[in-house]
């Protein structure tokens, strides 16, 4: 669906006096398929109004803690003039109206490199590719939701004007009423009549700050149900005659199920059946504990062909890629001339495989009946989950109905579709509803990890420490291409792009281009085939690329005798927003210049149209562990729809950033991850989590993304702080002081 730019907007009068957009000029090609109750009236694809005045907003993004069940309805309610206390939410069904090509361009950068952006977006929209990832929810849907609220407001004003014998353009809306000269009519009593009117060619949007809901920290709509326990997650689904299943899958690599003891499993009380496939085996029982016990008794054995995959083989693959041919991602000036005959500063950095520390493990409930499947699942990609289930059963996607549930965290893990396919097969084989839940160990063993990476950084310094040339060679798997292959296996454009010669992977190199002005630079991606499946983790590849860049900047500042914060600001050129983040974080944190013994470090990053600077205070404790005592962040994310939700996302991102900086990693031994229990993730606890302060810098710029923003600058800020505290530079993630 086309997105309006500011250039298409005209200032004019009308209902509410606002910005007027050419409504009729934009084709509404896809009919809404929202279910409508007897007391509800449908207003397009995003909005329903009930007779009792409830305003129900269909949210096309899954809620997994990031607040979209609040921020997206808040946009509609603001334009509509609704009473926030009367706003409700429901998940949108699969429909091209709700496709998110913006997220696809973030996730699959590398999988569609050779496809023109416009063709790709149109193709993925027609395919109803719904995705929640990449800090795209507000950026993708703000305009559509504003239009939905404004259109309903106009229709309600027309219905009210007919009753009041007035000009509809003289009417306005506020707090769930249409108002005119002191007279008020409720939305609920106007809704049915309003639906019979037509929207004008020019649709007025509100502007100005007075009386607006946008920019206010309204209470979260999902909070009450989560607090009182009434919120439903995938594991809360209960169906008549349902059984519970646990699954065991083989090691990483080309693995096949070789043998298992069916009789031993069926001897466990409560077992309802055993289902085996080439790469996995599952047991169902009348409770999950019995199913998991029976799975142990089953004692499945797997055969893995090919070479052994372990941490050493991964490191060799990264080293080999780094020494091989790279693909240019960004360039400026003549780097060869800048480096010729000069003394270069160099440093190598490394990031290990990172795990998803989500509380909820993959879970899906499936019910097969009358040749059709219903699937209740925690998913960030409902279209892909539907298609995976359909492919597993050999049926058309139209025979699968997906109910996207609330997700208990995820950090990107719920993009994957393996549990959907397995649950679908179990439901059909066992001929009864099945709820499949992966164990914690299974989740860790079969994680789609954040990719490992190795960077070789080089720079030439001039007078006063000025950077005259910058080179970054980064070896990492092609995560974007892997994600596209898994989530869109049969997409013809993706398959055509995959058949063409390779190049740099956009996802793998996200955030690798520094925000600083340099006369000569070159950034190269060296794709590495490591034999381990990798995927999306909150923070994107910026989580390791910002670590490489911001640590090396600190090393260059030290090498040139410069104070790290002012050194960065001097190179930011016209990036006033990032410079202000740096100065704000430094001022609020009591920045001492990063001098030896201060235990302070600073870093900054730009991501998804937003900017952040983080000042960290960190040390190594008596037991030799990294302790992060304090984080101060300054954020400019443009207009904040709901400032409290933004703060929550940044605070959560900072804590996850600490987890990824100090833990959440795994080694691989004989094709198996060594980190399997949640207690081994080394997550911050109430006793060890840092003090966190977040300052939102007011801005009238377009809203940027925030869900991923809090993560990337944390690891380099902590590493820089440890350098100031200990005098030792740590160049590997997670940060682990040498014994």
C-alpha positions as CSV (number, residue, x, y, z in Angstrom):
1,X,0.0,0.0,0.0
2,X,1.5,3.4,-0.9
3,X,2.9,5.5,1.8
4,X,2.3,9.2,1.7
5,X,5.3,11.6,1.9
6,X,5.3,15.1,3.3
7,X,5.3,16.4,-0.3
8,X,1.8,14.9,-0.9
9,X,0.3,16.8,2.0
10,X,-1.4,20.2,1.8
11,X,-2.4,22.6,4.6
12,X,-6.1,23.4,4.5
13,X,-9.2,23.7,6.6
14,X,-11.9,21.1,7.3
15,X,-12.9,18.9,10.1
16,X,-10.5,19.5,13.0
17,X,-8.5,21.9,10.7
18,X,-5.5,19.9,9.7
19,X,-3.3,18.5,7.0
20,X,-5.3,17.4,3.9
21,X,-4.2,14.4,1.8
22,X,-5.6,13.3,-1.5
23,X,-7.5,10.3,-0.3
24,X,-9.3,9.2,-3.5
25,X,-6.1,9.3,-5.5
26,X,-4.6,6.4,-3.5
27,X,-6.1,3.1,-4.5
28,X,-7.5,0.8,-1.8
29,X,-6.8,-2.4,-3.6
30,X,-7.3,-4.9,-0.8
31,X,-10.6,-5.4,1.0
32,X,-10.5,-5.7,4.8
33,X,-11.2,-9.1,6.3
34,X,-11.6,-8.1,9.9
35,X,-14.3,-10.1,11.7
36,X,-17.2,-7.8,12.7
37,X,-19.6,-8.5,15.6
38,X,-23.3,-7.7,15.4
39,X,-22.8,-4.5,17.5
40,X,-19.7,-3.3,15.6
41,X,-19.4,-1.1,12.5
42,X,-16.3,-1.5,10.3
43,X,-14.4,1.6,9.2
44,X,-11.7,0.2,6.7
45,X,-9.0,-2.2,7.6
46,X,-7.8,-0.8,10.9
47,X,-10.9,0.3,12.8
48,X,-14.2,-0.7,14.2
49,X,-16.6,1.2,16.4
50,X,-19.2,-0.6,18.6
51,X,-22.6,0.7,19.7
52,X,-21.4,1.2,23.3
53,X,-18.7,3.5,22.0
54,X,-15.7,1.1,22.1
55,X,-13.1,1.9,19.5
56,X,-11.4,-1.4,18.3
57,X,-8.1,-1.0,16.5
58,X,-6.7,-3.9,14.5
59,X,-3.0,-4.0,15.1
60,X,-1.0,-5.7,12.3
61,X,2.2,-6.1,14.4
62,X,2.6,-8.8,17.1
63,X,2.9,-7.5,20.7
64,X,6.0,-9.0,22.3
65,X,6.7,-6.4,24.9
66,X,7.6,-3.5,22.6
67,X,4.3,-1.7,23.1
68,X,2.7,-1.8,19.7
69,X,-0.7,-2.6,21.3
70,X,-0.4,0.9,22.7
71,X,1.5,3.1,20.3
72,X,-0.4,2.0,17.1
73,X,-3.9,2.4,18.6
74,X,-2.7,5.7,20.1
75,X,-2.1,7.0,16.5
76,X,-5.6,6.1,15.4
77,X,-7.2,7.4,18.6
78,X,-5.4,10.7,18.2
79,X,-6.7,11.3,14.7
80,X,-10.1,10.0,15.5
81,X,-10.6,12.0,18.7
82,X,-11.3,8.9,20.7
83,X,-11.5,8.5,24.5
84,X,-8.4,6.4,25.4
85,X,-10.4,4.6,28.1
86,X,-12.7,3.3,25.3
87,X,-10.0,2.0,23.0
88,X,-9.5,-1.7,22.6
89,X,-7.1,-3.8,20.5
90,X,-7.3,-7.0,18.4
91,X,-4.7,-8.6,16.2
92,X,-5.1,-8.1,12.5
93,X,-5.7,-11.1,10.3
94,X,-3.4,-12.0,7.4
95,X,-4.1,-9.5,4.5
96,X,-1.9,-7.5,2.1
97,X,-3.2,-4.4,3.9
98,X,-1.0,-5.3,6.8
99,X,2.1,-6.3,4.9
100,X,5.4,-4.9,6.2
101,X,7.9,-4.5,3.3
102,X,9.9,-2.1,5.5
103,X,10.7,-4.9,7.9
104,X,11.4,-7.2,4.9
105,X,14.0,-4.7,3.6
106,X,15.7,-4.8,7.0
107,X,15.6,-8.5,7.6
108,X,16.2,-9.8,4.0
109,X,18.8,-7.3,2.9
110,X,21.1,-9.7,1.2
111,X,18.4,-12.1,0.1
112,X,16.9,-9.7,-2.4
113,X,19.9,-7.7,-3.3
114,X,19.4,-7.9,-7.1
115,X,15.7,-7.1,-7.0
116,X,14.7,-3.4,-7.4
117,X,13.2,-2.0,-4.2
118,X,9.8,-1.0,-5.7
119,X,9.3,-4.4,-7.3
120,X,10.3,-6.2,-4.1
121,X,7.9,-4.1,-2.0
122,X,5.0,-4.6,-4.3
123,X,5.6,-8.3,-4.6
124,X,5.9,-8.8,-0.8
125,X,2.8,-6.6,-0.2
126,X,0.7,-8.7,-2.6
127,X,2.0,-11.8,-0.8
128,X,0.7,-10.3,2.5
129,X,4.1,-10.7,4.1
130,X,3.4,-9.6,7.7
131,X,6.5,-9.1,9.9
132,X,7.3,-7.6,13.2
133,X,11.0,-6.8,13.4
134,X,13.6,-4.2,12.7
135,X,12.1,-1.3,14.6
136,X,9.6,-0.7,11.8
137,X,6.1,-0.7,13.4
138,X,5.6,3.0,13.7
139,X,7.7,3.8,10.6
140,X,5.6,1.5,8.5
141,X,2.1,2.0,9.8
142,X,1.9,5.6,11.2
143,X,0.6,7.1,8.0
144,X,-2.0,4.3,7.3
145,X,-3.3,4.5,10.9
146,X,-3.5,8.3,10.8
147,X,-5.5,8.0,7.6
148,X,-7.8,5.4,9.1
149,X,-8.5,7.6,12.1
150,X,-9.1,10.7,10.0
151,X,-11.4,8.9,7.6
152,X,-13.6,7.6,10.4
153,X,-13.6,11.1,12.0
154,X,-14.9,12.6,8.8
155,X,-17.6,10.0,8.5
156,X,-18.7,10.5,12.1
157,X,-18.8,14.3,11.5
158,X,-21.0,13.8,8.4
159,X,-23.4,11.6,10.3
160,X,-23.6,14.1,13.2
161,X,-24.0,17.0,10.8
162,X,-27.1,15.3,9.3
163,X,-28.7,15.0,12.7
164,X,-27.7,18.6,13.8
165,X,-28.6,20.1,10.4
166,X,-25.1,21.6,10.2
167,X,-22.1,21.6,7.9
168,X,-19.9,18.6,8.6
169,X,-16.8,20.6,8.3
170,X,-17.9,22.7,11.3
171,X,-17.9,19.6,13.5
172,X,-15.0,18.2,15.3
173,X,-14.3,15.2,17.6
174,X,-13.0,14.9,21.2
175,X,-13.1,12.3,23.9
176,X,-15.3,9.9,22.0
177,X,-17.9,12.6,20.9
178,X,-18.6,14.6,17.8
179,X,-18.9,18.2,19.0
180,X,-20.5,21.3,17.6
181,X,-21.2,24.6,19.5
182,X,-21.6,22.8,22.8
183,X,-23.6,20.0,21.5
184,X,-22.2,16.4,21.6
185,X,-23.1,13.1,20.0
186,X,-21.4,9.8,21.0
187,X,-19.4,7.8,18.5
188,X,-21.4,4.7,19.3
189,X,-24.8,6.2,18.3
190,X,-23.4,7.6,15.1
191,X,-21.3,4.7,13.9
192,X,-23.9,2.7,11.8
193,X,-25.1,5.9,10.0
194,X,-21.6,7.1,9.5
195,X,-20.6,4.0,7.6
196,X,-23.1,4.9,4.8
197,X,-21.3,8.2,4.0
198,X,-18.3,8.6,1.7
199,X,-14.9,9.9,2.4
200,X,-14.0,13.1,0.5
201,X,-11.3,13.2,-2.1
202,X,-9.2,15.3,0.4
203,X,-8.8,13.7,3.8
204,X,-7.9,16.1,6.7
205,X,-5.2,15.1,9.2
206,X,-4.8,16.9,12.5
207,X,-1.8,19.0,13.2
208,X,-0.6,21.1,16.1
209,X,-0.1,19.9,19.7
210,X,-3.2,21.1,21.5
211,X,-5.5,18.3,22.7
212,X,-3.4,15.7,21.0
213,X,-2.9,12.2,22.3
214,X,0.3,11.8,20.3
215,X,3.3,12.6,22.5
216,X,1.5,11.7,25.7
217,X,2.5,8.8,28.0
218,X,-0.9,7.1,28.0
219,X,-1.2,3.9,30.0
220,X,-0.4,0.7,28.1
221,X,-3.4,-1.2,26.8
222,X,-1.8,-4.6,27.3
223,X,-0.6,-3.9,30.9
224,X,-3.8,-4.8,32.9
225,X,-4.2,-8.2,31.4
226,X,-0.5,-9.0,31.8
227,X,-0.7,-7.9,35.4
228,X,-3.8,-9.8,36.4
229,X,-2.8,-12.9,34.4
230,X,-5.7,-12.9,32.0
231,X,-3.5,-12.2,28.9
232,X,-3.4,-15.3,26.7
233,X,-0.1,-16.6,25.3
234,X,0.4,-19.6,23.0
235,X,0.9,-22.0,26.0
236,X,-2.4,-20.8,27.5
237,X,-4.6,-22.3,24.7
238,X,-6.8,-25.1,25.9
239,X,-8.9,-27.2,23.4
240,X,-11.1,-30.2,24.1
241,X,-9.2,-33.5,23.9
242,X,-5.9,-31.6,23.5
243,X,-2.5,-33.3,24.2
244,X,0.8,-31.8,25.0
245,X,4.0,-32.6,23.1
246,X,7.8,-32.2,23.4
247,X,10.3,-32.6,20.6
248,X,13.9,-33.7,20.2
249,X,15.9,-32.6,17.2
250,X,19.4,-33.6,16.1
251,X,22.7,-31.7,16.2
252,X,23.6,-28.9,13.9
253,X,24.4,-29.9,10.3
254,X,23.1,-32.7,8.0
255,X,21.4,-34.7,10.6
256,X,19.0,-37.7,10.3
257,X,17.1,-39.6,13.0
258,X,18.6,-43.0,13.2
259,X,16.8,-44.9,16.0
260,X,14.6,-44.6,19.1
261,X,12.9,-46.8,21.7
262,X,9.2,-46.4,21.0
263,X,8.2,-49.0,23.6
264,X,10.1,-47.3,26.4
265,X,8.3,-44.0,25.6
266,X,4.9,-45.6,25.4
267,X,5.5,-47.1,28.8
268,X,5.4,-43.7,30.4
269,X,2.0,-43.0,32.0
270,X,-0.1,-40.6,30.0
271,X,1.6,-40.9,26.6
272,X,-0.7,-40.5,23.7
273,X,1.6,-41.1,20.8
274,X,5.0,-40.9,19.2
275,X,5.6,-39.1,15.8
276,X,8.9,-39.3,14.0
277,X,10.3,-37.5,10.9
278,X,13.7,-37.5,9.2
279,X,15.1,-34.8,11.5
280,X,13.0,-34.9,14.7
281,X,10.9,-37.0,16.9
282,X,8.1,-35.9,19.3
283,X,6.1,-37.5,22.1
284,X,2.6,-36.4,23.0
285,X,1.0,-37.0,26.4
286,X,-1.8,-35.8,28.6
287,X,0.6,-33.3,30.2
288,X,3.9,-31.8,29.0
289,X,6.0,-33.1,31.9
290,X,5.0,-36.7,31.0
291,X,5.8,-36.0,27.3
292,X,9.2,-34.7,28.1
293,X,9.9,-37.6,30.4
294,X,8.8,-40.0,27.7
295,X,11.1,-38.2,25.2
296,X,14.1,-39.0,27.5
297,X,12.9,-42.6,27.7
298,X,12.7,-42.6,23.9
299,X,16.5,-42.1,23.8
300,X,16.6,-40.9,20.1
301,X,19.9,-41.3,18.3
302,X,20.8,-39.0,15.4
303,X,23.4,-39.4,12.7
304,X,25.2,-36.3,11.5
305,X,27.1,-36.5,8.2
306,X,29.9,-34.2,7.1
307,X,32.7,-32.6,9.1
308,X,32.5,-31.8,12.8
309,X,31.3,-28.2,13.5
310,X,32.8,-26.6,16.6
311,X,34.0,-23.2,17.8
312,X,37.4,-23.9,16.2
313,X,35.9,-24.7,12.8
314,X,33.8,-21.5,13.0
315,X,36.9,-19.4,13.8
316,X,38.8,-21.0,10.9
317,X,35.9,-20.1,8.6
318,X,35.9,-16.5,9.7
319,X,39.6,-16.2,9.4
320,X,39.5,-17.8,5.9
321,X,36.8,-15.4,4.8
322,X,38.7,-12.4,6.1
323,X,41.7,-13.4,4.1
324,X,39.6,-14.0,1.0
325,X,37.8,-11.7,-1.4
326,X,35.4,-9.1,0.1
327,X,32.5,-7.1,-1.3
328,X,32.5,-3.4,-1.0
329,X,29.7,-2.0,1.1
330,X,30.7,1.7,1.3
331,X,33.6,3.8,0.0
332,X,34.7,7.4,0.0
333,X,37.8,9.2,-1.3
334,X,41.0,7.4,-2.3
335,X,41.9,5.0,0.5
336,X,44.9,3.6,-1.3
337,X,46.5,7.0,-1.6
338,X,45.6,7.7,2.1
339,X,47.3,4.5,3.3
340,X,50.3,4.6,0.9
341,X,53.5,4.6,2.9
342,X,51.8,5.6,6.1
343,X,52.0,4.1,9.6
344,X,48.6,2.5,10.2
345,X,46.7,1.8,13.4
346,X,45.2,-1.7,13.3
347,X,43.1,-3.9,15.5
348,X,41.2,-7.2,15.2
349,X,37.9,-7.7,17.0
350,X,35.7,-10.7,17.4
351,X,32.1,-11.5,18.3
352,X,30.9,-15.0,19.3
353,X,27.6,-16.7,18.6
354,X,24.9,-15.0,20.7
355,X,21.7,-16.7,22.0
356,X,18.2,-15.4,22.2
357,X,17.4,-14.9,26.0
358,X,13.7,-15.0,25.6
359,X,11.6,-16.3,28.5
360,X,9.0,-18.0,26.3
361,X,10.3,-21.0,24.3
362,X,8.8,-21.8,20.9
363,X,5.2,-22.9,21.3
364,X,2.3,-23.6,19.0
365,X,-1.1,-25.2,19.4
366,X,-2.5,-26.9,16.3
367,X,-6.0,-28.4,15.5
368,X,-6.5,-30.3,12.2
369,X,-10.1,-31.0,11.3
370,X,-12.1,-31.3,8.1
371,X,-9.1,-30.8,5.9
372,X,-8.1,-27.5,7.5
373,X,-5.7,-26.4,10.2
374,X,-6.0,-23.8,13.0
375,X,-2.7,-22.7,14.5
376,X,-2.3,-20.6,17.7
377,X,1.3,-19.5,17.7
378,X,3.8,-17.0,19.1
379,X,5.1,-15.6,15.9
380,X,6.6,-12.4,14.5
381,X,6.0,-13.7,10.9
382,X,2.4,-15.1,10.7
383,X,2.4,-15.4,6.9
384,X,5.6,-17.4,7.0
385,X,4.3,-19.6,9.9
386,X,1.1,-20.2,7.9
387,X,3.1,-21.2,4.8
388,X,5.4,-23.4,6.8
389,X,2.5,-25.3,8.3
390,X,0.8,-25.6,4.9
391,X,4.0,-26.9,3.3
392,X,4.5,-29.5,6.0
393,X,1.0,-30.8,5.5
394,X,1.1,-30.5,1.7
395,X,-2.0,-28.3,1.6
396,X,-2.8,-24.8,0.3
397,X,-2.0,-21.9,2.5
398,X,-5.7,-21.0,2.4
399,X,-6.4,-24.1,4.4
400,X,-4.4,-22.8,7.4
401,X,-5.7,-20.2,9.8
402,X,-3.1,-18.5,12.0
403,X,-4.0,-16.9,15.4
404,X,-1.0,-14.8,16.3
405,X,-0.7,-14.7,20.1
406,X,1.0,-12.4,22.5
407,X,4.7,-13.3,22.6
408,X,6.6,-13.6,25.8
409,X,9.6,-11.7,24.7
410,X,11.4,-13.1,21.7
411,X,14.2,-10.8,20.6
412,X,13.7,-12.2,17.1
413,X,13.4,-15.9,18.0
414,X,9.7,-15.9,17.1
415,X,10.5,-15.2,13.5
416,X,11.4,-18.8,13.0
417,X,8.7,-21.3,11.8
418,X,10.0,-24.8,12.7
419,X,7.5,-25.2,15.6
420,X,4.6,-24.3,13.3
421,X,5.5,-27.1,10.9
422,X,6.0,-29.6,13.6
423,X,2.8,-28.8,15.4
424,X,0.8,-29.1,12.2
425,X,2.2,-32.6,11.5
426,X,1.5,-33.7,15.1
427,X,-2.1,-32.5,15.0
428,X,-2.8,-34.4,11.7
429,X,-0.9,-37.6,12.7
430,X,-2.5,-37.8,16.2
431,X,-6.0,-36.7,15.0
432,X,-6.5,-34.4,17.9
433,X,-5.4,-30.9,19.0
434,X,-1.7,-30.7,20.0
435,X,0.2,-28.1,21.9
436,X,3.9,-28.4,21.2
437,X,6.4,-26.6,23.5
438,X,10.1,-26.8,23.0
439,X,12.1,-27.3,26.2
440,X,14.7,-24.8,27.3
441,X,17.5,-27.0,26.3
442,X,16.0,-27.8,22.9
443,X,15.5,-24.0,22.3
444,X,19.1,-23.3,23.0
445,X,20.4,-26.2,21.0
446,X,18.3,-25.3,17.9
447,X,18.6,-21.5,18.3
448,X,19.1,-19.4,15.1
449,X,22.0,-17.5,16.8
450,X,23.2,-14.0,16.1
451,X,26.0,-14.6,13.7
452,X,29.6,-14.6,14.9
453,X,31.9,-12.0,13.2
454,X,35.5,-11.0,13.0
455,X,36.7,-7.5,12.0
456,X,40.0,-6.2,10.9
457,X,40.1,-2.4,11.4
458,X,42.8,-0.1,10.0
459,X,43.2,3.6,10.1
460,X,45.7,6.4,9.3
461,X,45.9,9.3,11.6
462,X,47.0,12.8,10.7
463,X,47.8,15.9,12.7
464,X,45.9,16.1,16.0
465,X,44.7,12.5,15.6
466,X,42.4,13.3,12.6
467,X,41.4,10.2,10.7
468,X,42.7,10.4,7.2
469,X,41.7,6.9,6.1
470,X,39.5,4.2,7.6
471,X,39.1,0.6,6.5
472,X,36.9,-2.1,8.0
473,X,37.0,-5.7,6.8
474,X,34.2,-7.7,8.4
475,X,33.8,-11.5,8.1
476,X,30.4,-12.7,9.0
477,X,27.7,-15.1,7.6
478,X,25.1,-13.8,5.2
479,X,22.3,-13.6,7.7
480,X,19.9,-11.7,5.5
481,X,20.1,-14.3,2.8
482,X,19.7,-17.1,5.3
483,X,16.6,-15.4,6.8
484,X,15.1,-14.9,3.4
485,X,15.7,-18.6,2.5
486,X,14.1,-19.9,5.7
487,X,11.1,-17.5,5.9
488,X,10.4,-17.2,2.1
489,X,11.6,-20.6,0.8
490,X,9.4,-20.7,-2.3
491,X,9.3,-17.0,-3.1
492,X,10.2,-16.7,-6.8
493,X,11.9,-13.3,-6.5
494,X,14.0,-14.5,-3.6
495,X,15.0,-17.7,-5.5
496,X,15.9,-15.8,-8.6
497,X,18.1,-13.4,-6.6
498,X,19.8,-16.4,-4.9
499,X,20.7,-17.8,-8.2
500,X,22.7,-14.7,-9.2
501,X,26.3,-14.1,-8.2
502,X,26.8,-13.3,-4.5
503,X,27.8,-10.0,-2.9
504,X,27.7,-8.2,0.4
505,X,24.8,-9.1,2.7
506,X,23.0,-6.0,3.8
507,X,21.8,-7.5,7.1
508,X,25.3,-8.7,8.1
509,X,26.7,-5.3,7.5
510,X,24.0,-3.2,9.1
511,X,25.6,-0.4,11.2
512,X,29.1,-1.0,9.8
513,X,29.4,2.4,8.1
514,X,30.6,4.8,10.8
515,X,28.6,8.0,11.3
516,X,31.7,10.1,11.1
517,X,33.0,12.3,8.2
518,X,36.2,10.8,6.9
519,X,38.0,11.8,3.7
520,X,38.7,8.2,2.7
521,X,37.1,5.0,3.8
522,X,36.3,1.5,2.6
523,X,33.9,-1.0,4.3
524,X,34.0,-4.6,3.0
525,X,31.9,-7.7,3.8
526,X,33.7,-11.0,3.7
527,X,30.9,-13.6,3.7
528,X,31.7,-16.7,5.8
529,X,30.1,-20.1,5.6
530,X,30.3,-21.4,9.1
531,X,27.9,-24.4,9.0
532,X,25.7,-23.0,11.8
533,X,22.3,-21.5,11.1
534,X,22.1,-17.8,12.1
535,X,19.2,-15.4,12.3
536,X,17.8,-12.2,13.7
537,X,18.5,-11.0,17.2
538,X,17.3,-7.7,18.6
539,X,19.8,-5.0,17.8
540,X,20.5,-6.5,14.4
541,X,24.1,-6.9,13.2
542,X,24.6,-3.4,14.6
543,X,25.2,-5.3,17.9
544,X,28.6,-6.4,16.7
545,X,29.4,-3.8,14.0
546,X,28.9,-0.9,16.4
547,X,31.2,-2.7,18.8
548,X,33.9,-2.9,16.2
549,X,33.5,0.8,15.1
550,X,33.2,2.4,18.5
551,X,35.9,0.5,20.2
552,X,38.3,1.3,17.4
553,X,37.4,5.0,17.6
554,X,38.3,4.9,21.2
555,X,41.6,3.3,20.4
556,X,42.3,5.9,17.8
557,X,41.4,8.7,20.2
558,X,43.9,7.3,22.7
559,X,46.5,6.8,20.0
560,X,46.2,10.5,19.0
561,X,46.0,11.8,22.6
562,X,42.4,12.9,22.3
563,X,39.5,12.9,24.7
564,X,37.0,10.3,23.3
565,X,33.8,12.3,23.5
566,X,35.1,15.5,21.9
567,X,37.0,13.4,19.4
568,X,33.8,11.9,18.1
569,X,31.9,15.2,18.0
570,X,34.7,16.8,15.9
571,X,34.1,14.1,13.3
572,X,30.3,14.2,13.2
573,X,30.2,17.0,10.7
574,X,26.6,18.0,10.2
575,X,25.1,15.2,12.4
576,X,23.9,17.6,15.1
577,X,21.4,15.1,16.5
578,X,24.0,12.5,17.3
579,X,26.4,15.2,18.6
580,X,23.6,16.3,21.0
581,X,23.1,12.8,22.2
582,X,26.8,12.6,23.0
583,X,27.0,15.9,24.9
584,X,23.8,15.1,26.8
585,X,24.9,11.6,27.9
586,X,28.2,13.0,29.0
587,X,26.7,15.9,30.9
588,X,24.1,13.7,32.7
589,X,26.6,11.0,33.4
590,X,29.3,13.2,34.9
591,X,31.8,12.3,32.1
592,X,35.4,12.6,33.3
593,X,37.0,12.2,29.9
594,X,37.5,8.5,30.0
595,X,40.9,8.9,31.7
596,X,42.7,6.0,33.3
597,X,41.0,5.0,36.6
598,X,37.7,6.7,35.8
599,X,36.0,3.4,34.8
600,X,33.9,5.4,32.3
601,X,33.4,4.7,28.6
602,X,31.2,6.3,25.9
603,X,29.9,5.2,22.6
604,X,27.2,6.3,20.1
605,X,25.2,4.9,17.2
606,X,22.6,5.7,14.6
607,X,19.9,3.1,13.7
608,X,16.5,3.2,12.0
609,X,16.4,6.9,11.8
610,X,17.2,7.3,15.5
611,X,20.3,8.3,17.5
612,X,21.7,7.2,20.8
613,X,24.8,7.8,23.0
614,X,25.6,5.7,26.0
615,X,28.0,6.4,28.8
616,X,28.9,3.3,30.9
617,X,30.7,2.8,34.2
618,X,32.1,-0.7,34.5
619,X,34.7,-2.7,36.4
620,X,36.1,-6.2,36.9
621,X,35.0,-7.5,40.4
622,X,37.0,-9.6,42.8
623,X,35.9,-12.8,41.1
624,X,37.1,-11.6,37.7
625,X,33.7,-10.9,36.3
626,X,32.6,-7.8,34.4
627,X,30.3,-5.6,36.4
628,X,28.4,-2.8,34.7
629,X,27.4,-0.3,37.5
630,X,25.7,2.5,35.5
631,X,24.4,3.3,32.1
632,X,23.3,6.8,31.0
633,X,21.7,7.1,27.6
634,X,20.6,10.1,25.6
635,X,18.2,9.3,22.7
636,X,16.8,11.3,19.8
637,X,14.2,9.2,18.1
638,X,12.2,12.0,16.5
639,X,8.5,12.5,17.5
640,X,7.7,10.0,20.3
641,X,4.1,8.7,20.0
642,X,4.3,7.6,23.6
643,X,7.4,8.7,25.6
644,X,7.0,6.1,28.3
645,X,6.9,3.3,25.8
646,X,10.0,4.7,24.2
647,X,11.8,4.8,27.6
648,X,10.7,1.3,28.3
649,X,12.1,0.1,25.0
650,X,15.4,1.9,25.5
651,X,15.8,0.7,29.1
652,X,15.0,-2.9,28.1
653,X,17.5,-2.6,25.2
654,X,20.2,-1.3,27.5
655,X,19.8,-4.3,29.8
656,X,19.8,-6.7,26.9
657,X,22.9,-4.9,25.7
658,X,24.6,-5.6,29.0
659,X,23.5,-9.3,28.7
660,X,25.0,-9.5,25.2
661,X,28.1,-7.7,26.2
662,X,28.9,-10.0,29.1
663,X,27.1,-13.3,28.4
664,X,24.3,-14.8,26.2
665,X,26.9,-16.6,24.2
666,X,27.7,-20.2,23.4
667,X,30.5,-22.3,22.2
668,X,29.9,-25.2,19.8
669,X,31.3,-28.7,20.5
670,X,30.7,-31.6,18.2
671,X,27.8,-29.8,16.5
672,X,26.0,-28.9,19.7
673,X,25.7,-25.6,21.6
674,X,27.3,-25.8,25.0
675,X,25.0,-23.2,26.7
676,X,21.7,-24.9,27.3
677,X,20.2,-23.8,30.6
678,X,18.8,-20.3,31.3
679,X,21.0,-20.0,34.3
680,X,24.0,-20.3,32.1
681,X,23.1,-17.3,30.0
682,X,24.7,-15.0,32.6
683,X,21.8,-12.5,32.4
684,X,21.8,-9.4,34.6
685,X,19.8,-9.9,37.8
686,X,18.3,-7.4,40.2
687,X,21.5,-7.7,42.2
688,X,23.8,-7.2,39.3
689,X,21.9,-5.0,36.8
690,X,23.2,-1.5,36.4
691,X,21.6,1.7,37.4
692,X,20.0,3.1,34.2
693,X,19.1,6.6,33.2
694,X,17.5,7.6,29.9
695,X,17.0,11.1,28.6
696,X,14.7,11.6,25.6
697,X,15.8,14.6,23.5
698,X,12.7,16.5,22.2
699,X,12.5,16.4,18.4
700,X,10.0,17.2,15.7
701,X,11.7,14.9,13.2
702,X,9.8,11.9,11.8
703,X,9.6,9.0,14.2
704,X,12.5,6.7,14.1
705,X,12.8,3.1,15.3
706,X,13.5,2.4,19.0
707,X,13.2,-1.3,19.7
708,X,16.7,-2.2,18.5
709,X,18.3,1.2,19.4
710,X,19.2,0.5,23.0
711,X,21.5,-2.5,22.2
712,X,24.4,-1.6,19.9
713,X,26.2,1.2,21.8
714,X,26.2,-0.7,25.1
715,X,29.0,-3.2,24.4
716,X,31.5,-0.7,23.1
717,X,30.7,1.8,25.9
718,X,31.3,-1.0,28.5
719,X,34.5,-2.2,26.7
720,X,35.7,1.4,26.6
721,X,34.9,1.8,30.3
722,X,36.8,-1.4,31.2
723,X,39.8,0.0,29.3
724,X,39.7,3.1,31.5
725,X,39.2,0.9,34.6
726,X,41.8,-1.7,34.0
727,X,44.2,-0.4,31.4
728,X,43.4,-3.5,29.3
729,X,41.6,-3.4,25.9
730,X,39.1,-6.3,25.5
731,X,38.3,-6.9,21.8
732,X,36.0,-9.9,21.9
733,X,32.3,-10.3,22.7
734,X,31.3,-11.3,25.2
735,X,33.7,-9.3,27.3
736,X,35.7,-11.7,29.5
737,X,38.8,-10.5,31.3
738,X,41.8,-12.8,30.9
739,X,42.8,-14.8,33.9
